[in-house]
């Protein structure tokens, strides 16, 4: 009488392996998502800076000049802040 003994992995081992695998890729996905959101914020800040400059260049009402300058400075500060964050995180950005 011959019996074939098949070695089976314990069920817990398979569950643990699946959990570790999903955890690993979940972390990678969240890091990629955070990086994608950072680049989106940086692009948006750059666009706001260009829009503020365009507003300043085209303002006709003298009373809006101060507002235009404020918008330009605020947009520039936000953009510079994000560039510094990129440098601190060692993210290379080609401008």
C-alpha positions in Angstrom: 0.0 0.0 0.0 1.6 3.2 -1.2 0.5 6.6 0.0 1.6 9.9 -1.4 2.3 12.3 1.4 2.1 15.9 0.2 3.6 18.5 2.4 1.2 21.4 2.8 2.0 24.8 4.0 0.0 25.7 7.1 -2.9 28.0 6.4 -1.5 30.7 8.7 1.7 30.9 6.7 -0.2 31.7 3.5 -2.3 34.3 5.3 0.8 35.9 6.8 2.6 35.9 3.5 -0.4 37.6 1.8 -0.6 40.2 4.6 3.1 41.0 4.4 2.9 41.3 0.6 -0.1 43.6 0.8 1.4 45.7 3.5 4.7 46.1 1.5 2.9 47.2 -1.6 0.4 49.3 0.4 3.4 51.3 1.8 4.9 51.7 -1.7 1.5 52.8 -3.1 1.1 55.4 -0.3 4.6 56.7 -0.8 4.0 57.0 -4.6 0.7 58.7 -3.9 2.3 61.2 -1.5 5.0 62.0 -4.1 2.4 62.4 -6.8 0.4 64.8 -4.6 3.5 66.7 -3.8 4.3 67.2 -7.5 0.7 68.2 -8.1 1.0 70.8 -5.3 4.3 72.1 -6.7 2.8 72.4 -10.2 -0.2 74.1 -8.9 1.9 76.6 -6.9 4.0 77.3 -10.0 0.8 78.0 -12.0 -0.5 80.3 -9.2 2.8 82.2 -9.4 2.5 82.6 -13.2 -1.2 83.6 -12.8 -0.4 86.2 -10.2 2.4 87.7 -12.4 -0.1 87.8 -15.3 -2.6 89.6 -13.1 0.0 92.1 -12.0 1.1 92.7 -15.6 -2.5 93.3 -16.8 -4.0 95.2 -13.9 -5.4 98.6 -14.9 -7.1 99.8 -11.8 -4.5 101.6 -9.6 -6.3 100.4 -6.5 -5.6 96.8 -7.5 -1.9 97.2 -7.8 -1.3 96.5 -4.1 -3.5 93.4 -4.3 -1.6 92.2 -7.4 1.7 92.6 -5.6 0.4 90.7 -2.5 -0.8 87.9 -4.7 2.5 87.7 -6.5 4.5 87.6 -3.2 2.1 85.0 -1.6 2.3 82.7 -4.6 6.1 83.1 -4.8 6.5 82.3 -1.0 4.4 79.1 -1.4 6.4 78.0 -4.4 9.7 78.6 -2.7 8.5 76.8 0.4 7.6 73.7 -1.7 11.0 73.8 -3.4 12.7 73.9 0.0 10.6 70.9 1.0 11.7 69.0 -2.1 15.3 69.8 -1.3 14.9 68.6 2.3 13.4 65.4 1.1 16.1 65.0 -1.6 13.6 65.1 -4.4 15.3 66.2 -7.6 13.3 68.7 -9.6 14.2 70.0 -13.1 12.8 73.5 -13.5 
